[in-house]
Amino acid sequence: MTQDDDQIEKQIDDWMSAGPNNVRLVYILYLVSFVVGITCIVGLVFAYMNRSKAAPWLQTHYTFLIRTFWIGLLMFFVSLVLTIVGIGFVLILAIAVWVIVRCVIGLQKVSRNEPVENPETWMI
């Protein structure tokens, strides 16, 4: 293995192991899921795998991400049921905005090395 291969492997490990880069990756995967769809599940798996290994301030981000996925999924299914009444389409857009805002706020906080103050909140 050459030195370049070692550096590439180290960079990949940095993105996959528990740390700020992995948290950023999960936030980005959530945002990309609006286009690709399945990437949010990959992000959820990363969050579950790395939450217990991370520093306490990063654990708040992983908890925030996990709850964003599950609350968003719950609200999406409620909105699908409410499409029968007609209000569901508006609620689906509101959920999309909610997820985007939570991801942007999380990205800003992880860039400043700050924890999420209340990672278990349903709000933003």
KOLGUDO-875450 format. One record per residue: residue in one letter; x, y, z of N, C-alpha, C, O in turn. Coordinates in pm, whole numbers, plus 32768, in hexadecimal, padded with zeros to 4 digits. Layout:
BEGIN
aXYZXYZXYZXYZ;...
***
This chain:
BEGIN
m80547F8B80008000800080008059807C800080B88083804E;t803C80DB7FAC808C81547FA4805D81B9800B7FF781A6804D;q80A9822480178086828D8076800482D2804F7FB582F780A5;d7FEC82E37FCD7F70831F7F9D7EF782C97FC37E8F82FE7FE9;d7F0682467FB77E9981EC7FDE7E7B81F780737E0781F3809C;d7EE4820480C37ED0821381547E87829481757E30829681CC;q7EA88300812F7E66838081477DD28379811E7D7C83AE8164;i7DB6833A80AE7D2B832C80807CDC82D880E47C6B82FA8105;e7D16826B81137CD2821581747CB8826081F77C4E824F8234;k7D1882B382217D068302829C7C968367828A7C48837D82E7;q7C8D83A582167C23840781FD7B9A83C381FD7B3983FB8230;i7B92834D81C37B13830481C17AEC82DD824F7A7882EA8274;d7B4C82AD829E7B30828983297B01830283787AAB82F583D0;d7B388378835A7B1283F283A07A7F841483877A3B844483E2;w7A4E83FC831079C3841882EF796483AD832678EF83CA8340;m799483338337793E82C58364793B82B283FA78DA827C842F;s79A482DC844179A882C784D17963833C8518794F83A784E0;a79408323859678F9838985E5794F840685F279C084008623;g7919847585C6796084F385CD7913855E858278AA85428547;p794785D9858279018647853F78EB863084AA788386568474;n794C85F28467793A85D983D778C9857783BD787E8587835C;n78BB85128411784F84B2840077C884F4841A776684D783D5;v77C1854B847D774485938499771F85EA842176AB85ED83F8;r7781863083E97766868083717733862882FF76D6864D82B7;l777285B482EF77498557828676B7852E8299766C85288237;v768F85118313760584E7832C75A48559830C753D854382CE;y75C585D38337756F8645831575628654827E74F5866B824B;i75D18646823775CF865481A5757F85E28165753685F98105;l758C8569819A753D84F9816574A985128178745984EF8120;y7482854D81E873F5856E81FD73C585D28195735885C5815F;l74178637817973F0869C811673EC8662808973948685803A;v744A860C8069744E85CF7FE373D885707FD073B185547F5F;s739F8540803D732F84E2803172B485227FF0725B84DA7FC2;f72AD85A57FEB723F85E77FA5724985CE7F0E71E585D77EC7;v72C185B07EDF72D585947E5072E184FE7E3772A484C97DDA;v732F84BA7E89734D842C7E7372ED83D17EBE72C783687E8B;g72C683F67F36726483A97F81729F834C7FE8727E8358805E;i72F282F17FC273238288801B739582B6807673B5827280D8;t73D2832680597448834F80A47429836F813674818368818C;c73AD83928154738B83AE81E07395832F823373B6833582AA;i737982BC81F97384823D82437417821E825D743A81EC82C8;v746D823A81FD74FD82288211752D82838281757B825A82D6;g74FF82FF82807522835D82EB74F1832E83727538833C83D6;l747982F78377744182C383F474988251842A74B1824984A3;v74C581F983D3751B818A83FC759E81C0843475CD8190849B;f75DA822283F17655825F8425763E829C84AF7691828E8508;a75CD82E084BF75B08320854075A282B985AF75D882CC861C;y755B824D8594754C81E485FA75D281A0861775F08181868B;m7623818885B076A2814285C47706819586147752815E8663;n770582198601776E826D863B774582B886B8779B82F586F9;r76C482B886DC76988308874E76DF82E087CF770B8338881A;s76EB826287EB77288237886A77BF824B886D77FB824F88D8;k77FE825787F9788F826587F278BC82F787F3793383138803;a785E835487E4788183E187D1789484298856786C83F988C0;a78D3849D884C78E084F588C17855852588E977FA85268897;p7843854D896777BD85758995777C85E38942770385DF892B;w77C986468914778B86B188C57760867E883C770086B38803;l77A586198808777C85DE87887706857F879A76B6856D873E;q76FB8542880F768784EC88297606853A8821759F850487F8;t760985BA88477590860C883B7568861B87A974F2861D8788;h75CA8627875175AC863286C1757385AF868B751285B0863F;y75AE853F86B2757A84BE868474EB84A886B5749684798669;t74D084C98733744884BC876773E98517871B737A84EE86F8;f7413859186FF73C585F186B273A685BB8627733685CA85F5;l7409857E85E873F785458562739884CD8564734284C1850D;i73A9847685C47352840085CE72C2842B85E3726783F685A3;r72AD848A863D722584BA865671ED850685DE717484FF85C5;t7241854D859572128590851C71DB852B84B971738543847C;f721F84BB84A971F08455844C716A841C8479710A841B842B;w716283EE84F670E983A98523707184078530700283E1850C;i7086847F8562701884DF856C6FEB850884E06F73851384C6;g704B851F84877028854283FD6FDA84D483B86F7A84EF8370;l7001845883CF6FBA83E783936F2C83DC83CA6ECD83C6837F;l6F1D83ED844E6E9983EA848B6E3F845884526DCC8440842D;m6E7684D1844D6E26854184186E05852E83846D9B85578357;f6E5F84EF833A6E4584D582AD6DCF8476829D6D78848D8248;f6DCA840B82EC6D5A83AD82E26CD783ED830E6C6E83D282D2;v6CDA844183746C618489839C6C3484E4832B6BBC84EF8310;s6C92852482EA6C71857D827A6C37852F82056BDB855F81C2;l6C6B84B781ED6C34846581816BA28443819C6B4F84468141;v6B83842382186AF88407823B6AA3848482286A31847B81FA;l6ADA84F7824B6A8E857482406A8285A981B16A3B860A8199;t6AC6856881526AB2859380C76A258574809769F585B08037;i69E3851980DB695784FC80BB6903857A80D068A885978083;v692285C4813A68D8863E8159690B86B2810568C1871280EE;g698486AB80D769BC871580846A29876480C56A7687A78080;i6A34876081496A9987AD818F6B20876781926B8687A581B1;g6B2386E781716B9D869981786C0C86CD811F6C8286C58144;f6BE9870280AB6C508736804F6C9B87AC808D6D1487B7807E;v6C54880180D16C92887381146CEA884381876D578878819D;l6CBA87DF81CF6D0887AA823E6D888765820F6DEE876C8253;i6D838723819D6DFC86E481666E65874E81476EDC87398161;l6E3B87BE81106E99882C80F76ED08864817A6F4788858183;a6E7B887081DE6EA888A282616F0E8843829F6F6E887082DE;i6EFA87C2828F6F59875F82C46FDF876C827C7048876582BC;a6FDC877F81FA7058878F81AE70A5880981E0711F880481F1;v705F887781F670A088F0822A70D888D682B57147890082D5;w708B888F830870B6886F83907138881F838F7194883C83DB;v714087B9833971B887668331722F87B982FE729D87AE8334;i7219880982997285885B826272BA88BC82CA733388CB82DA;v726088FE8313728B895E837872D9891883E77340894B8414;r72AA88A4841472F2885A847C737D8831844C73DE88378499;c7389880883CF740C87E0839974698858838D74E0884D83AD;v743788C98360748B8940835274BA897083DB752F899283EC;i745F8973843D7486899C84C474ED893B84FD754F8965853A;g74D888BA84E875388857851875C1886684D67628885C8518;l75C2887E845476418892840E768A890D84437704890A8453;q76418977845E768089EE849576BC89D2851F772C89FD853C;k7673898A857276A4896D85F9771D891085F7777C89258642;v771C88AB85A2778F8851859E780888988563787988768586;s77F488F8850B7865894584D578A5899D853F791D89BB8539;r785489C885A278898A19861078AE89C4868978CF89F986F3;n78A9893F867978C888E186E7786E88F78760789B88F287D2;e77EE89118747778C892587B1772C88AF87B4770B8876874C;p76FD888A882C769888218833760E8859881275FA88D2880F;v75B0880087F77524882887E874EE8837887674F887DB88C6;e74B388AC8895748888C7891D741F8863894E742D882C89BC;n73B9884A88FF734F87ED89267338878B88B472DF87A08862;p7387872188AD737F86C6883A72FD8676883472E0863A87CC;e72B08674889F72358624889F71B98676888071498645888E;t71CB86F18857715A874688387116871E87B5715586E8875B;w7095873987AD704A87238731704F87A186DB702C879E8665;m7077880E8715707C888E86CE7102889A8684714B88388673;i711F8911865B719C892C86137207894A867472788964864C;
***
